[in-house]
Amino acid sequence: MGIIFDILNRGFDLYYWALIIYILMSWFPNARGSAIGQFLARICEPYLELFRRFIPPLGMIDISPIVAIITLNFARKGLFSLFGWFM
């Protein structure tokens, strides 16, 4: 069970950092058009799009990525508490 926990933990870490990098790429012109930007868009946009449907931008500021990251952390903690409960 410990190895499954480690793999899930790494997966959450990798996805968290992929989201952070993808969000920061919006600050740099043409960064999302690069190969890395396109790869990150394929893995991050489906998740971020869930939140953009319900959370409108506040002026020019899109807060949906913040809510997406917070939700990811809640999901991680909830999954690991369930995992710990079964161990």
PyMOL Python script that loads the backbone (N, CA, C, O; Angstrom):
from pymol import cmd

cmd.read_pdbstr("""\
ATOM      1  N   MET A   1       0.809  -1.199   0.000  1.00  0.00           N
ATOM      2  CA  MET A   1       0.000   0.000   0.000  1.00  0.00           C
ATOM      3  C   MET A   1       0.852   1.263   0.000  1.00  0.00           C
ATOM      4  O   MET A   1       0.432   2.302  -0.511  1.00  0.00           O
ATOM      5  N   GLY A   2       2.045   1.172   0.572  1.00  0.00           N
ATOM      6  CA  GLY A   2       2.909   2.338   0.656  1.00  0.00           C
ATOM      7  C   GLY A   2       3.377   2.827  -0.699  1.00  0.00           C
ATOM      8  O   GLY A   2       3.525   4.030  -0.912  1.00  0.00           O
ATOM      9  N   ILE A   3       3.612   1.899  -1.619  1.00  0.00           N
ATOM     10  CA  ILE A   3       4.077   2.300  -2.947  1.00  0.00           C
ATOM     11  C   ILE A   3       2.963   2.996  -3.723  1.00  0.00           C
ATOM     12  O   ILE A   3       3.229   3.923  -4.488  1.00  0.00           O
ATOM     13  N   ILE A   4       1.728   2.560  -3.533  1.00  0.00           N
ATOM     14  CA  ILE A   4       0.600   3.223  -4.191  1.00  0.00           C
ATOM     15  C   ILE A   4       0.461   4.644  -3.664  1.00  0.00           C
ATOM     16  O   ILE A   4       0.226   5.579  -4.429  1.00  0.00           O
ATOM     17  N   PHE A   5       0.607   4.800  -2.358  1.00  0.00           N
ATOM     18  CA  PHE A   5       0.563   6.124  -1.740  1.00  0.00           C
ATOM     19  C   PHE A   5       1.651   7.026  -2.325  1.00  0.00           C
ATOM     20  O   PHE A   5       1.388   8.183  -2.651  1.00  0.00           O
ATOM     21  N   ASP A   6       2.874   6.498  -2.458  1.00  0.00           N
ATOM     22  CA  ASP A   6       3.977   7.280  -3.014  1.00  0.00           C
ATOM     23  C   ASP A   6       3.722   7.677  -4.467  1.00  0.00           C
ATOM     24  O   ASP A   6       4.010   8.807  -4.861  1.00  0.00           O
ATOM     25  N   ILE A   7       3.185   6.756  -5.262  1.00  0.00           N
ATOM     26  CA  ILE A   7       2.907   7.054  -6.671  1.00  0.00           C
ATOM     27  C   ILE A   7       1.826   8.127  -6.779  1.00  0.00           C
ATOM     28  O   ILE A   7       1.955   9.057  -7.575  1.00  0.00           O
ATOM     29  N   LEU A   8       0.764   8.003  -5.987  1.00  0.00           N
ATOM     30  CA  LEU A   8      -0.292   9.017  -5.995  1.00  0.00           C
ATOM     31  C   LEU A   8       0.234  10.372  -5.541  1.00  0.00           C
ATOM     32  O   LEU A   8      -0.115  11.406  -6.110  1.00  0.00           O
ATOM     33  N   ASN A   9       1.069  10.357  -4.517  1.00  0.00           N
ATOM     34  CA  ASN A   9       1.644  11.600  -4.014  1.00  0.00           C
ATOM     35  C   ASN A   9       2.489  12.278  -5.090  1.00  0.00           C
ATOM     36  O   ASN A   9       2.391  13.488  -5.292  1.00  0.00           O
ATOM     37  N   ARG A  10       3.317  11.497  -5.777  1.00  0.00           N
ATOM     38  CA  ARG A  10       4.135  12.056  -6.877  1.00  0.00           C
ATOM     39  C   ARG A  10       3.264  12.594  -7.997  1.00  0.00           C
ATOM     40  O   ARG A  10       3.550  13.644  -8.571  1.00  0.00           O
ATOM     41  N   GLY A  11       2.186  11.856  -8.307  1.00  0.00           N
ATOM     42  CA  GLY A  11       1.273  12.307  -9.357  1.00  0.00           C
ATOM     43  C   GLY A  11       0.628  13.641  -9.018  1.00  0.00           C
ATOM     44  O   GLY A  11       0.545  14.531  -9.865  1.00  0.00           O
ATOM     45  N   PHE A  12       0.176  13.778  -7.786  1.00  0.00           N
ATOM     46  CA  PHE A  12      -0.390  15.057  -7.355  1.00  0.00           C
ATOM     47  C   PHE A  12       0.663  16.167  -7.419  1.00  0.00           C
ATOM     48  O   PHE A  12       0.369  17.275  -7.866  1.00  0.00           O
ATOM     49  N   ASP A  13       1.876  15.874  -6.977  1.00  0.00           N
ATOM     50  CA  ASP A  13       2.959  16.872  -7.040  1.00  0.00           C
ATOM     51  C   ASP A  13       3.231  17.308  -8.475  1.00  0.00           C
ATOM     52  O   ASP A  13       3.330  18.502  -8.760  1.00  0.00           O
ATOM     53  N   LEU A  14       3.352  16.336  -9.372  1.00  0.00           N
ATOM     54  CA  LEU A  14       3.639  16.660 -10.774  1.00  0.00           C
ATOM     55  C   LEU A  14       2.519  17.486 -11.393  1.00  0.00           C
ATOM     56  O   LEU A  14       2.782  18.445 -12.118  1.00  0.00           O
ATOM     57  N   TYR A  15       1.285  17.123 -11.116  1.00  0.00           N
ATOM     58  CA  TYR A  15       0.172  17.867 -11.695  1.00  0.00           C
ATOM     59  C   TYR A  15       0.078  19.267 -11.101  1.00  0.00           C
ATOM     60  O   TYR A  15      -0.228  20.225 -11.812  1.00  0.00           O
ATOM     61  N   TYR A  16       0.337  19.390  -9.818  1.00  0.00           N
ATOM     62  CA  TYR A  16       0.353  20.704  -9.165  1.00  0.00           C
ATOM     63  C   TYR A  16       1.372  21.619  -9.841  1.00  0.00           C
ATOM     64  O   TYR A  16       1.063  22.764 -10.170  1.00  0.00           O
ATOM     65  N   TRP A  17       2.583  21.111 -10.044  1.00  0.00           N
ATOM     66  CA  TRP A  17       3.624  21.928 -10.669  1.00  0.00           C
ATOM     67  C   TRP A  17       3.341  22.181 -12.141  1.00  0.00           C
ATOM     68  O   TRP A  17       3.699  23.238 -12.663  1.00  0.00           O
ATOM     69  N   ALA A  18       2.707  21.236 -12.819  1.00  0.00           N
ATOM     70  CA  ALA A  18       2.314  21.471 -14.209  1.00  0.00           C
ATOM     71  C   ALA A  18       1.314  22.622 -14.278  1.00  0.00           C
ATOM     72  O   ALA A  18       1.403  23.472 -15.165  1.00  0.00           O
ATOM     73  N   LEU A  19       0.363  22.651 -13.346  1.00  0.00           N
ATOM     74  CA  LEU A  19      -0.602  23.749 -13.300  1.00  0.00           C
ATOM     75  C   LEU A  19       0.079  25.084 -13.025  1.00  0.00           C
ATOM     76  O   LEU A  19      -0.207  26.082 -13.686  1.00  0.00           O
ATOM     77  N   ILE A  20       0.973  25.099 -12.054  1.00  0.00           N
ATOM     78  CA  ILE A  20       1.673  26.341 -11.707  1.00  0.00           C
ATOM     79  C   ILE A  20       2.464  26.864 -12.905  1.00  0.00           C
ATOM     80  O   ILE A  20       2.387  28.048 -13.234  1.00  0.00           O
ATOM     81  N   ILE A  21       3.212  25.993 -13.546  1.00  0.00           N
ATOM     82  CA  ILE A  21       4.019  26.406 -14.696  1.00  0.00           C
ATOM     83  C   ILE A  21       3.122  26.886 -15.826  1.00  0.00           C
ATOM     84  O   ILE A  21       3.411  27.902 -16.460  1.00  0.00           O
ATOM     85  N   TYR A  22       2.042  26.168 -16.083  1.00  0.00           N
ATOM     86  CA  TYR A  22       1.124  26.564 -17.148  1.00  0.00           C
ATOM     87  C   TYR A  22       0.502  27.929 -16.860  1.00  0.00           C
ATOM     88  O   TYR A  22       0.368  28.751 -17.766  1.00  0.00           O
ATOM     89  N   ILE A  23       0.129  28.168 -15.633  1.00  0.00           N
ATOM     90  CA  ILE A  23      -0.457  29.455 -15.260  1.00  0.00           C
ATOM     91  C   ILE A  23       0.567  30.579 -15.409  1.00  0.00           C
ATOM     92  O   ILE A  23       0.243  31.650 -15.922  1.00  0.00           O
ATOM     93  N   LEU A  24       1.793  30.340 -14.965  1.00  0.00           N
ATOM     94  CA  LEU A  24       2.835  31.362 -15.081  1.00  0.00           C
ATOM     95  C   LEU A  24       3.219  31.633 -16.536  1.00  0.00           C
ATOM     96  O   LEU A  24       3.677  32.728 -16.862  1.00  0.00           O
ATOM     97  N   MET A  25       3.037  30.648 -17.405  1.00  0.00           N
ATOM     98  CA  MET A  25       3.357  30.846 -18.822  1.00  0.00           C
ATOM     99  C   MET A  25       2.470  31.904 -19.466  1.00  0.00           C
ATOM    100  O   MET A  25       2.831  32.475 -20.495  1.00  0.00           O
ATOM    101  N   SER A  26       1.313  32.169 -18.867  1.00  0.00           N
ATOM    102  CA  SER A  26       0.424  33.182 -19.433  1.00  0.00           C
ATOM    103  C   SER A  26       1.020  34.588 -19.298  1.00  0.00           C
ATOM    104  O   SER A  26       0.579  35.513 -19.979  1.00  0.00           O
ATOM    105  N   TRP A  27       1.998  34.749 -18.443  1.00  0.00           N
ATOM    106  CA  TRP A  27       2.628  36.054 -18.262  1.00  0.00           C
ATOM    107  C   TRP A  27       3.652  36.370 -19.347  1.00  0.00           C
ATOM    108  O   TRP A  27       4.056  37.522 -19.506  1.00  0.00           O
ATOM    109  N   PHE A  28       4.069  35.359 -20.088  1.00  0.00           N
ATOM    110  CA  PHE A  28       5.107  35.538 -21.094  1.00  0.00           C
ATOM    111  C   PHE A  28       4.508  35.361 -22.485  1.00  0.00           C
ATOM    112  O   PHE A  28       3.831  34.369 -22.755  1.00  0.00           O
ATOM    113  N   PRO A  29       4.761  36.329 -23.365  1.00  0.00           N
ATOM    114  CA  PRO A  29       4.182  36.225 -24.711  1.00  0.00           C
ATOM    115  C   PRO A  29       4.715  34.997 -25.448  1.00  0.00           C
ATOM    116  O   PRO A  29       5.902  34.678 -25.375  1.00  0.00           O
ATOM    117  N   ASN A  30       3.836  34.331 -26.141  1.00  0.00           N
ATOM    118  CA  ASN A  30       4.146  33.161 -26.986  1.00  0.00           C
ATOM    119  C   ASN A  30       4.662  31.952 -26.224  1.00  0.00           C
ATOM    120  O   ASN A  30       5.066  30.975 -26.855  1.00  0.00           O
ATOM    121  N   ALA A  31       4.667  31.972 -24.907  1.00  0.00           N
ATOM    122  CA  ALA A  31       5.168  30.820 -24.150  1.00  0.00           C
ATOM    123  C   ALA A  31       4.232  29.623 -24.298  1.00  0.00           C
ATOM    124  O   ALA A  31       4.688  28.482 -24.369  1.00  0.00           O
ATOM    125  N   ARG A  32       2.939  29.879 -24.343  1.00  0.00           N
ATOM    126  CA  ARG A  32       1.987  28.770 -24.479  1.00  0.00           C
ATOM    127  C   ARG A  32       1.977  28.194 -25.885  1.00  0.00           C
ATOM    128  O   ARG A  32       1.422  27.118 -26.104  1.00  0.00           O
ATOM    129  N   GLY A  33       2.574  28.882 -26.831  1.00  0.00           N
ATOM    130  CA  GLY A  33       2.668  28.375 -28.200  1.00  0.00           C
ATOM    131  C   GLY A  33       3.838  27.436 -28.402  1.00  0.00           C
ATOM    132  O   GLY A  33       3.937  26.774 -29.435  1.00  0.00           O
ATOM    133  N   SER A  34       4.725  27.375 -27.421  1.00  0.00           N
ATOM    134  CA  SER A  34       5.884  26.478 -27.527  1.00  0.00           C
ATOM    135  C   SER A  34       5.445  25.030 -27.351  1.00  0.00           C
ATOM    136  O   SER A  34       4.296  24.767 -26.996  1.00  0.00           O
ATOM    137  N   ALA A  35       6.346  24.098 -27.594  1.00  0.00           N
ATOM    138  CA  ALA A  35       6.025  22.674 -27.459  1.00  0.00           C
ATOM    139  C   ALA A  35       5.650  22.330 -26.019  1.00  0.00           C
ATOM    140  O   ALA A  35       4.712  21.567 -25.783  1.00  0.00           O
ATOM    141  N   ILE A  36       6.380  22.892 -25.060  1.00  0.00           N
ATOM    142  CA  ILE A  36       6.072  22.642 -23.650  1.00  0.00           C
ATOM    143  C   ILE A  36       4.719  23.248 -23.291  1.00  0.00           C
ATOM    144  O   ILE A  36       3.922  22.632 -22.583  1.00  0.00           O
ATOM    145  N   GLY A  37       4.467  24.454 -23.782  1.00  0.00           N
ATOM    146  CA  GLY A  37       3.183  25.112 -23.522  1.00  0.00           C
ATOM    147  C   GLY A  37       2.013  24.325 -24.088  1.00  0.00           C
ATOM    148  O   GLY A  37       0.970  24.220 -23.444  1.00  0.00           O
ATOM    149  N   GLN A  38       2.171  23.774 -25.278  1.00  0.00           N
ATOM    150  CA  GLN A  38       1.106  22.974 -25.885  1.00  0.00           C
ATOM    151  C   GLN A  38       0.887  21.672 -25.118  1.00  0.00           C
ATOM    152  O   GLN A  38      -0.250  21.235 -24.939  1.00  0.00           O
ATOM    153  N   PHE A  39       1.982  21.054 -24.667  1.00  0.00           N
ATOM    154  CA  PHE A  39       1.857  19.838 -23.868  1.00  0.00           C
ATOM    155  C   PHE A  39       1.125  20.120 -22.558  1.00  0.00           C
ATOM    156  O   PHE A  39       0.217  19.384 -22.171  1.00  0.00           O
ATOM    157  N   LEU A  40       1.532  21.201 -21.879  1.00  0.00           N
ATOM    158  CA  LEU A  40       0.875  21.554 -20.623  1.00  0.00           C
ATOM    159  C   LEU A  40      -0.585  21.930 -20.840  1.00  0.00           C
ATOM    160  O   LEU A  40      -1.430  21.654 -19.988  1.00  0.00           O
ATOM    161  N   ALA A  41      -0.889  22.558 -21.974  1.00  0.00           N
ATOM    162  CA  ALA A  41      -2.277  22.907 -22.282  1.00  0.00           C
ATOM    163  C   ALA A  41      -3.123  21.649 -22.413  1.00  0.00           C
ATOM    164  O   ALA A  41      -4.264  21.616 -21.952  1.00  0.00           O
ATOM    165  N   ARG A  42      -2.575  20.619 -23.035  1.00  0.00           N
ATOM    166  CA  ARG A  42      -3.334  19.372 -23.206  1.00  0.00           C
ATOM    167  C   ARG A  42      -3.649  18.702 -21.875  1.00  0.00           C
ATOM    168  O   ARG A  42      -4.695  18.069 -21.728  1.00  0.00           O
ATOM    169  N   ILE A  43      -2.744  18.839 -20.900  1.00  0.00           N
ATOM    170  CA  ILE A  43      -3.012  18.161 -19.628  1.00  0.00           C
ATOM    171  C   ILE A  43      -3.670  19.068 -18.589  1.00  0.00           C
ATOM    172  O   ILE A  43      -4.321  18.569 -17.671  1.00  0.00           O
ATOM    173  N   CYS A  44      -3.517  20.375 -18.712  1.00  0.00           N
ATOM    174  CA  CYS A  44      -4.058  21.296 -17.699  1.00  0.00           C
ATOM    175  C   CYS A  44      -5.401  21.912 -18.081  1.00  0.00           C
ATOM    176  O   CYS A  44      -6.251  22.119 -17.215  1.00  0.00           O
ATOM    177  N   GLU A  45      -5.604  22.205 -19.352  1.00  0.00           N
ATOM    178  CA  GLU A  45      -6.831  22.906 -19.758  1.00  0.00           C
ATOM    179  C   GLU A  45      -8.113  22.143 -19.445  1.00  0.00           C
ATOM    180  O   GLU A  45      -9.083  22.774 -19.025  1.00  0.00           O
ATOM    181  N   PRO A  46      -8.181  20.817 -19.625  1.00  0.00           N
ATOM    182  CA  PRO A  46      -9.445  20.143 -19.275  1.00  0.00           C
ATOM    183  C   PRO A  46      -9.826  20.337 -17.808  1.00  0.00           C
ATOM    184  O   PRO A  46     -11.003  20.515 -17.495  1.00  0.00           O
ATOM    185  N   TYR A  47      -8.851  20.305 -16.913  1.00  0.00           N
ATOM    186  CA  TYR A  47      -9.120  20.508 -15.490  1.00  0.00           C
ATOM    187  C   TYR A  47      -9.490  21.963 -15.205  1.00  0.00           C
ATOM    188  O   TYR A  47     -10.444  22.227 -14.474  1.00  0.00           O
ATOM    189  N   LEU A  48      -8.745  22.900 -15.776  1.00  0.00           N
ATOM    190  CA  LEU A  48      -9.021  24.315 -15.535  1.00  0.00           C
ATOM    191  C   LEU A  48     -10.358  24.736 -16.143  1.00  0.00           C
ATOM    192  O   LEU A  48     -11.040  25.609 -15.607  1.00  0.00           O
ATOM    193  N   GLU A  49     -10.728  24.118 -17.257  1.00  0.00           N
ATOM    194  CA  GLU A  49     -11.982  24.470 -17.922  1.00  0.00           C
ATOM    195  C   GLU A  49     -13.196  24.170 -17.049  1.00  0.00           C
ATOM    196  O   GLU A  49     -14.210  24.861 -17.144  1.00  0.00           O
ATOM    197  N   LEU A  50     -13.104  23.152 -16.203  1.00  0.00           N
ATOM    198  CA  LEU A  50     -14.198  22.858 -15.269  1.00  0.00           C
ATOM    199  C   LEU A  50     -14.500  24.056 -14.379  1.00  0.00           C
ATOM    200  O   LEU A  50     -15.663  24.345 -14.095  1.00  0.00           O
ATOM    201  N   PHE A  51     -13.474  24.743 -13.945  1.00  0.00           N
ATOM    202  CA  PHE A  51     -13.641  25.874 -13.033  1.00  0.00           C
ATOM    203  C   PHE A  51     -13.985  27.153 -13.783  1.00  0.00           C
ATOM    204  O   PHE A  51     -14.696  28.009 -13.256  1.00  0.00           O
ATOM    205  N   ARG A  52     -13.489  27.289 -15.000  1.00  0.00           N
ATOM    206  CA  ARG A  52     -13.796  28.491 -15.780  1.00  0.00           C
ATOM    207  C   ARG A  52     -15.262  28.551 -16.174  1.00  0.00           C
ATOM    208  O   ARG A  52     -15.792  29.634 -16.423  1.00  0.00           O
ATOM    209  N   ARG A  53     -15.920  27.405 -16.231  1.00  0.00           N
ATOM    210  CA  ARG A  53     -17.354  27.392 -16.559  1.00  0.00           C
ATOM    211  C   ARG A  53     -18.180  28.043 -15.458  1.00  0.00           C
ATOM    212  O   ARG A  53     -19.211  28.654 -15.736  1.00  0.00           O
ATOM    213  N   PHE A  54     -17.735  27.917 -14.214  1.00  0.00           N
ATOM    214  CA  PHE A  54     -18.532  28.385 -13.078  1.00  0.00           C
ATOM    215  C   PHE A  54     -18.016  29.667 -12.453  1.00  0.00           C
ATOM    216  O   PHE A  54     -18.767  30.366 -11.773  1.00  0.00           O
ATOM    217  N   ILE A  55     -16.749  29.989 -12.668  1.00  0.00           N
ATOM    218  CA  ILE A  55     -16.159  31.170 -12.032  1.00  0.00           C
ATOM    219  C   ILE A  55     -15.783  32.176 -13.114  1.00  0.00           C
ATOM    220  O   ILE A  55     -14.796  31.979 -13.824  1.00  0.00           O
ATOM    221  N   PRO A  56     -16.547  33.236 -13.247  1.00  0.00           N
ATOM    222  CA  PRO A  56     -16.219  34.232 -14.276  1.00  0.00           C
ATOM    223  C   PRO A  56     -14.999  35.060 -13.855  1.00  0.00           C
ATOM    224  O   PRO A  56     -14.726  35.215 -12.665  1.00  0.00           O
ATOM    225  N   PRO A  57     -14.271  35.589 -14.842  1.00  0.00           N
ATOM    226  CA  PRO A  57     -13.130  36.451 -14.501  1.00  0.00           C
ATOM    227  C   PRO A  57     -13.602  37.735 -13.816  1.00  0.00           C
ATOM    228  O   PRO A  57     -14.683  38.247 -14.105  1.00  0.00           O
ATOM    229  N   LEU A  58     -12.779  38.239 -12.914  1.00  0.00           N
ATOM    230  CA  LEU A  58     -13.052  39.512 -12.249  1.00  0.00           C
ATOM    231  C   LEU A  58     -12.253  40.587 -12.977  1.00  0.00           C
ATOM    232  O   LEU A  58     -11.081  40.819 -12.683  1.00  0.00           O
ATOM    233  N   GLY A  59     -12.908  41.231 -13.923  1.00  0.00           N
ATOM    234  CA  GLY A  59     -12.191  42.186 -14.757  1.00  0.00           C
ATOM    235  C   GLY A  59     -11.226  41.440 -15.656  1.00  0.00           C
ATOM    236  O   GLY A  59     -11.636  40.613 -16.471  1.00  0.00           O
ATOM    237  N   MET A  60      -9.946  41.731 -15.507  1.00  0.00           N
ATOM    238  CA  MET A  60      -8.922  41.041 -16.305  1.00  0.00           C
ATOM    239  C   MET A  60      -8.256  39.915 -15.520  1.00  0.00           C
ATOM    240  O   MET A  60      -7.301  39.303 -16.000  1.00  0.00           O
ATOM    241  N   ILE A  61      -8.750  39.643 -14.329  1.00  0.00           N
ATOM    242  CA  ILE A  61      -8.125  38.633 -13.470  1.00  0.00           C
ATOM    243  C   ILE A  61      -8.980  37.372 -13.455  1.00  0.00           C
ATOM    244  O   ILE A  61     -10.166  37.409 -13.127  1.00  0.00           O
ATOM    245  N   ASP A  62      -8.359  36.267 -13.813  1.00  0.00           N
ATOM    246  CA  ASP A  62      -9.033  34.967 -13.790  1.00  0.00           C
ATOM    247  C   ASP A  62      -8.624  34.243 -12.514  1.00  0.00           C
ATOM    248  O   ASP A  62      -7.475  33.827 -12.370  1.00  0.00           O
ATOM    249  N   ILE A  63      -9.575  34.095 -11.584  1.00  0.00           N
ATOM    250  CA  ILE A  63      -9.247  33.443 -10.315  1.00  0.00           C
ATOM    251  C   ILE A  63      -9.532  31.946 -10.337  1.00  0.00           C
ATOM    252  O   ILE A  63      -9.287  31.255  -9.348  1.00  0.00           O
ATOM    253  N   SER A  64     -10.047  31.439 -11.453  1.00  0.00           N
ATOM    254  CA  SER A  64     -10.369  30.013 -11.511  1.00  0.00           C
ATOM    255  C   SER A  64      -9.144  29.115 -11.310  1.00  0.00           C
ATOM    256  O   SER A  64      -9.298  28.051 -10.711  1.00  0.00           O
ATOM    257  N   PRO A  65      -7.925  29.473 -11.775  1.00  0.00           N
ATOM    258  CA  PRO A  65      -6.779  28.610 -11.478  1.00  0.00           C
ATOM    259  C   PRO A  65      -6.472  28.499  -9.981  1.00  0.00           C
ATOM    260  O   PRO A  65      -6.017  27.455  -9.513  1.00  0.00           O
ATOM    261  N   ILE A  66      -6.722  29.572  -9.238  1.00  0.00           N
ATOM    262  CA  ILE A  66      -6.491  29.526  -7.793  1.00  0.00           C
ATOM    263  C   ILE A  66      -7.455  28.537  -7.150  1.00  0.00           C
ATOM    264  O   ILE A  66      -7.060  27.729  -6.309  1.00  0.00           O
ATOM    265  N   VAL A  67      -8.719  28.605  -7.550  1.00  0.00           N
ATOM    266  CA  VAL A  67      -9.719  27.686  -7.020  1.00  0.00           C
ATOM    267  C   VAL A  67      -9.388  26.251  -7.452  1.00  0.00           C
ATOM    268  O   VAL A  67      -9.584  25.312  -6.680  1.00  0.00           O
ATOM    269  N   ALA A  68      -8.892  26.081  -8.672  1.00  0.00           N
ATOM    270  CA  ALA A  68      -8.526  24.750  -9.163  1.00  0.00           C
ATOM    271  C   ALA A  68      -7.391  24.151  -8.330  1.00  0.00           C
ATOM    272  O   ALA A  68      -7.421  22.966  -7.999  1.00  0.00           O
ATOM    273  N   ILE A  69      -6.405  24.958  -7.996  1.00  0.00           N
ATOM    274  CA  ILE A  69      -5.276  24.468  -7.189  1.00  0.00           C
ATOM    275  C   ILE A  69      -5.731  24.137  -5.767  1.00  0.00           C
ATOM    276  O   ILE A  69      -5.325  23.122  -5.201  1.00  0.00           O
ATOM    277  N   ILE A  70      -6.563  24.985  -5.201  1.00  0.00           N
ATOM    278  CA  ILE A  70      -7.079  24.721  -3.855  1.00  0.00           C
ATOM    279  C   ILE A  70      -7.902  23.431  -3.855  1.00  0.00           C
ATOM    280  O   ILE A  70      -7.785  22.617  -2.939  1.00  0.00           O
ATOM    281  N   THR A  71      -8.734  23.246  -4.882  1.00  0.00           N
ATOM    282  CA  THR A  71      -9.536  22.031  -4.992  1.00  0.00           C
ATOM    283  C   THR A  71      -8.646  20.803  -5.145  1.00  0.00           C
ATOM    284  O   THR A  71      -8.927  19.758  -4.559  1.00  0.00           O
ATOM    285  N   LEU A  72      -7.583  20.922  -5.925  1.00  0.00           N
ATOM    286  CA  LEU A  72      -6.645  19.808  -6.087  1.00  0.00           C
ATOM    287  C   LEU A  72      -6.010  19.435  -4.752  1.00  0.00           C
ATOM    288  O   LEU A  72      -5.849  18.252  -4.449  1.00  0.00           O
ATOM    289  N   ASN A  73      -5.651  20.428  -3.960  1.00  0.00           N
ATOM    290  CA  ASN A  73      -5.072  20.150  -2.647  1.00  0.00           C
ATOM    291  C   ASN A  73      -6.095  19.513  -1.699  1.00  0.00           C
ATOM    292  O   ASN A  73      -5.749  18.614  -0.932  1.00  0.00           O
ATOM    293  N   PHE A  74      -7.349  19.971  -1.746  1.00  0.00           N
ATOM    294  CA  PHE A  74      -8.399  19.339  -0.929  1.00  0.00           C
ATOM    295  C   PHE A  74      -8.621  17.888  -1.357  1.00  0.00           C
ATOM    296  O   PHE A  74      -8.785  17.005  -0.515  1.00  0.00           O
ATOM    297  N   ALA A  75      -8.624  17.648  -2.665  1.00  0.00           N
ATOM    298  CA  ALA A  75      -8.806  16.282  -3.162  1.00  0.00           C
ATOM    299  C   ALA A  75      -7.655  15.396  -2.715  1.00  0.00           C
ATOM    300  O   ALA A  75      -7.856  14.242  -2.336  1.00  0.00           O
ATOM    301  N   ARG A  76      -6.453  15.944  -2.764  1.00  0.00           N
ATOM    302  CA  ARG A  76      -5.276  15.188  -2.330  1.00  0.00           C
ATOM    303  C   ARG A  76      -5.387  14.823  -0.853  1.00  0.00           C
ATOM    304  O   ARG A  76      -5.183  13.669  -0.477  1.00  0.00           O
ATOM    305  N   LYS A  77      -5.708  15.802  -0.022  1.00  0.00           N
ATOM    306  CA  LYS A  77      -5.813  15.551   1.420  1.00  0.00           C
ATOM    307  C   LYS A  77      -6.948  14.585   1.727  1.00  0.00           C
ATOM    308  O   LYS A  77      -6.807  13.712   2.583  1.00  0.00           O
ATOM    309  N   GLY A  78      -8.072  14.737   1.033  1.00  0.00           N
ATOM    310  CA  GLY A  78      -9.191  13.839   1.255  1.00  0.00           C
ATOM    311  C   GLY A  78      -8.877  12.418   0.843  1.00  0.00           C
ATOM    312  O   GLY A  78      -9.220  11.470   1.549  1.00  0.00           O
ATOM    313  N   LEU A  79      -8.229  12.266  -0.292  1.00  0.00           N
ATOM    314  CA  LEU A  79      -7.854  10.932  -0.760  1.00  0.00           C
ATOM    315  C   LEU A  79      -6.864  10.274   0.181  1.00  0.00           C
ATOM    316  O   LEU A  79      -6.970   9.082   0.470  1.00  0.00           O
ATOM    317  N   PHE A  80      -5.901  11.050   0.659  1.00  0.00           N
ATOM    318  CA  PHE A  80      -4.898  10.480   1.550  1.00  0.00           C
ATOM    319  C   PHE A  80      -5.456  10.206   2.940  1.00  0.00           C
ATOM    320  O   PHE A  80      -4.980   9.300   3.624  1.00  0.00           O
ATOM    321  N   SER A  81      -6.468  10.979   3.374  1.00  0.00           N
ATOM    322  CA  SER A  81      -7.072  10.619   4.654  1.00  0.00           C
ATOM    323  C   SER A  81      -7.891   9.345   4.525  1.00  0.00           C
ATOM    324  O   SER A  81      -7.910   8.520   5.438  1.00  0.00           O
ATOM    325  N   LEU A  82      -8.565   9.184   3.401  1.00  0.00           N
ATOM    326  CA  LEU A  82      -9.271   7.930   3.156  1.00  0.00           C
ATOM    327  C   LEU A  82      -8.281   6.776   3.065  1.00  0.00           C
ATOM    328  O   LEU A  82      -8.513   5.696   3.608  1.00  0.00           O
ATOM    329  N   PHE A  83      -7.186   7.020   2.377  1.00  0.00           N
ATOM    330  CA  PHE A  83      -6.152   6.004   2.214  1.00  0.00           C
ATOM    331  C   PHE A  83      -5.586   5.616   3.580  1.00  0.00           C
ATOM    332  O   PHE A  83      -5.380   4.434   3.856  1.00  0.00           O
ATOM    333  N   GLY A  84      -5.337   6.601   4.424  1.00  0.00           N
ATOM    334  CA  GLY A  84      -4.817   6.344   5.763  1.00  0.00           C
ATOM    335  C   GLY A  84      -5.825   5.642   6.651  1.00  0.00           C
ATOM    336  O   GLY A  84      -5.452   4.888   7.550  1.00  0.00           O
ATOM    337  N   TRP A  85      -7.097   5.887   6.402  1.00  0.00           N
ATOM    338  CA  TRP A  85      -8.150   5.259   7.180  1.00  0.00           C
ATOM    339  C   TRP A  85      -8.216   3.761   6.899  1.00  0.00           C
ATOM    340  O   TRP A  85      -8.524   2.964   7.785  1.00  0.00           O
ATOM    341  N   PHE A  86      -7.920   3.388   5.639  1.00  0.00           N
ATOM    342  CA  PHE A  86      -7.961   1.976   5.261  1.00  0.00           C
ATOM    343  C   PHE A  86      -6.679   1.227   5.603  1.00  0.00           C
ATOM    344  O   PHE A  86      -6.656  -0.003   5.563  1.00  0.00           O
ATOM    345  N   MET A  87      -5.621   1.943   5.935  1.00  0.00           N
ATOM    346  CA  MET A  87      -4.357   1.274   6.230  1.00  0.00           C
ATOM    347  C   MET A  87      -4.280   0.824   7.649  1.00  0.00           C
ATOM    348  O   MET A  87      -3.275   0.242   8.059  1.00  0.00           O
TER     349      MET A  87
END
""", "prot")
cmd.dss("prot")
cmd.show_as("cartoon", "prot")
cmd.util.cbc("prot")
cmd.orient("prot")
